[in-house]
Amino acid sequence: MRSFFAFANFHYMGQSILSDTELQHLLEDNDSSAFTILYDRYSNDIYAFLLRILKNPQISEDATQEVFTKIWINRGQLCEVRIFKAYLYTIARNHALTTLKLAFRDQTTTKDIFKSFISFRSSTEEDLLSKEYLSFVRRILATLPERTKEIFLLCREEGKSYEEVSQKMGISRNAVKNHMVHSMKVLRRVSEKELGISLTLLLAGITSTMY
């Protein structure tokens, strides 16, 4: 991979061993050396991830540069990002999907593009991203009332209907629905704020076997 931008070639002493979160905070303050470290830390992985999807080395390399360009340009918004790695892969995923749409819009349907895109979910990178998403969902669920959390898991993990949960917990079906509406609203708000993705994409990024 070629070098990225002509940023100052220096690091604070020991900065390269800082955590993603620490580097993220420095980047928010326009620290270009923190950006360089994060680029060095993840650019090869992002390139490999994009290559598996785009199947073209040059396009994948250009896409990698564009992904990190977005990170730099939007560095002021990183204060709302809780998991930098998950956020980074989300940016890469969305950019790849946009690239595929532009490249194949005259050759195939949007449905076919999505099917092709989803077929890469078994890759190591996607597995790692799914685990990040799962950790995120569990963290948010832990902030909900115990009954709300239990109802969410029964409906989402075990696939039970509102009626089945109603009978199991001895509450009305409407009460079950209200608990689910509340939990979904919380997850939607936080996922959009911290990860920059919709709740649909968040839940789709977690395989059912991982719950």
C-alpha positions in Angstrom: 0.0 0.0 0.0 1.3 3.4 -0.9 1.7 6.2 1.7 -1.3 8.3 2.5 -1.1 12.1 2.3 2.0 14.1 3.2 1.2 14.4 6.9 4.0 15.4 9.3 6.3 12.4 9.7 6.4 12.3 13.5 4.7 10.6 16.4 4.4 11.6 20.0 6.6 9.4 22.2 4.8 6.2 22.7 1.8 7.3 20.7 1.9 4.3 18.4 1.0 2.0 21.3 -2.1 4.1 22.3 -5.5 2.5 22.0 -7.9 3.3 19.2 -10.0 5.3 21.6 -7.0 7.4 22.7 -5.9 8.0 19.1 -9.5 8.8 18.2 -9.6 11.6 20.8 -6.3 13.0 19.4 -7.6 12.8 15.9 -10.7 14.8 17.0 -8.2 17.5 18.0 -6.7 17.5 14.5 -3.7 15.5 15.4 -2.4 14.3 12.0 0.1 11.9 13.5 -2.7 10.0 15.3 -4.4 9.7 12.0 -1.3 8.3 10.4 -1.0 5.7 13.2 -4.7 4.6 12.7 -4.1 4.5 8.9 -1.0 2.3 9.4 -2.9 0.2 11.9 -5.9 -0.5 9.7 -5.3 0.4 6.0 -4.1 -3.1 5.0 -7.1 -4.8 6.7 -9.5 -2.3 5.1 -7.8 -2.9 1.7 -8.1 -6.7 2.0 -11.8 -6.2 3.1 -12.6 -4.1 0.1 -10.6 -6.3 -2.3 -12.8 -9.3 -1.4 -15.8 -7.3 -2.4 -14.6 -5.2 -5.3 -12.3 -7.8 -6.9 -10.0 -5.2 -8.3 -6.7 -4.2 -6.7 -6.6 -0.6 -8.1 -10.2 0.1 -7.3 -9.8 -1.4 -3.9 -6.7 0.7 -3.2 -8.4 3.9 -4.3 -11.4 3.0 -2.2 -9.2 2.5 0.8 -7.8 6.0 0.4 -11.3 7.4 0.0 -12.4 5.6 3.2 -9.6 7.2 5.2 -10.2 10.5 3.5 -13.7 10.4 4.9 -12.4 9.6 8.3 -10.1 12.6 8.2 -12.7 15.0 6.8 -15.3 13.9 9.4 -12.8 13.7 12.3 -14.8 16.3 14.2 -17.8 13.9 14.4 -15.7 11.1 16.0 -16.8 12.2 19.5 -20.1 10.3 18.8 -18.3 7.1 17.8 -17.9 4.5 20.5 -16.1 1.8 18.7 -13.7 3.2 16.1 -13.0 -0.2 14.4 -16.7 -0.9 13.8 -17.2 2.6 12.6 -14.3 2.3 10.1 -15.5 -1.0 8.7 -19.0 0.5 8.4 -17.6 3.4 6.3 -15.7 0.8 4.2 -18.8 -1.4 3.8 -21.0 1.6 2.7 -18.4 2.9 0.3 -18.0 -0.5 -1.3 -21.7 -0.8 -1.8 -21.8 2.7 -3.4 -18.9 1.7 -5.6 -20.7 -1.5 -6.7 -23.9 0.4 -7.4 -22.1 2.9 -9.6 -20.0 0.2 -11.4 -22.9 -2.1 -12.2 -26.0 0.0 -12.4 -26.1 -0.6 -16.2 -25.3 -4.3 -15.9 -27.4 -5.7 -13.2 -30.2 -4.9 -10.8 -29.9 -3.5 -7.3 -31.2 -6.8 -6.0 -28.3 -8.7 -7.6 -25.8 -6.2 -6.3 -27.1 -6.7 -2.8 -27.0 -10.4 -3.1 -23.4 -10.3 -4.3 -22.5 -7.9 -1.5 -24.1 -10.0 1.2 -22.2 -13.1 -0.1 -19.0 -11.7 1.5 -20.4 -11.8 5.0 -18.6 -15.1 5.8 -15.2 -13.4 5.5 -13.0 -13.0 8.6 -13.3 -9.2 8.4 -17.1 -9.5 8.4 -17.0 -12.0 11.3 -15.0 -9.5 13.3 -17.4 -6.7 12.4 -20.3 -8.9 13.5 -18.7 -9.4 16.9 -18.2 -5.7 17.3 -21.9 -5.1 16.4 -22.9 -7.9 18.8 -20.8 -6.3 21.6 -22.4 -3.0 20.9 -26.0 -4.4 21.0 -25.3 -6.2 24.3 -23.9 -3.0 25.8 -27.0 -1.1 24.9 -29.3 -3.8 26.1 -27.5 -3.8 29.5 -28.8 -0.2 30.0 -32.5 -1.2 29.5 -34.8 -2.4 32.3 -34.4 -6.1 32.9 -37.9 -7.0 31.6 -37.4 -5.0 28.4 -34.1 -6.7 27.8 -35.6 -10.2 28.4 -38.5 -9.5 26.0 -36.1 -8.3 23.3 -34.0 -11.4 23.6 -37.0 -13.7 23.5 -38.3 -12.0 20.4 -35.0 -11.5 18.6 -32.9 -14.4 19.9 -35.4 -17.1 20.2 -37.7 -15.8 17.5 -40.8 -15.9 19.6 -44.0 -14.1 18.6 -45.5 -11.4 20.8 -48.3 -13.8 21.7 -45.8 -16.5 22.8 -43.9 -14.0 24.9 -47.2 -12.7 26.3 -48.1 -16.2 27.5 -44.7 -17.0 28.8 -44.4 -13.8 30.9 -48.0 -13.5 31.9 -48.4 -10.0 30.5 -50.6 -8.6 27.7 -49.5 -8.8 24.0 -49.7 -5.0 23.9 -47.3 -4.8 26.8 -44.8 -7.0 25.0 -45.2 -4.7 21.9 -44.5 -1.6 24.0 -41.3 -3.1 25.5 -40.1 -4.0 22.0 -40.9 -0.6 20.6 -39.0 1.0 23.4 -35.9 -1.2 23.0 -35.9 -0.7 19.2 -36.1 3.0 19.6 -33.1 3.1 22.0 -31.1 0.8 19.7 -32.0 2.9 16.6 -31.1 6.2 18.2 -27.7 5.0 19.6 -26.7 3.0 16.5 -27.3 6.0 14.3 -25.5 8.3 16.7 -22.5 6.1 17.6 -22.0 3.9 14.6 -23.6 6.1 11.9 -25.7 3.2 10.6 -29.4 2.3 10.6 -30.8 -0.2 13.1 -31.6 -2.5 10.1 -28.0 -2.6 9.0 -26.8 -3.1 12.6 -29.1 -6.1 13.2 -28.4 -7.5 9.7 -24.7 -7.4 10.5 -25.2 -9.9 13.4 -25.8 -13.5 12.4 -28.5 -15.2 14.4 -26.1 -17.9 15.6 -24.1 -15.2 17.4 -26.8 -14.0 19.8 
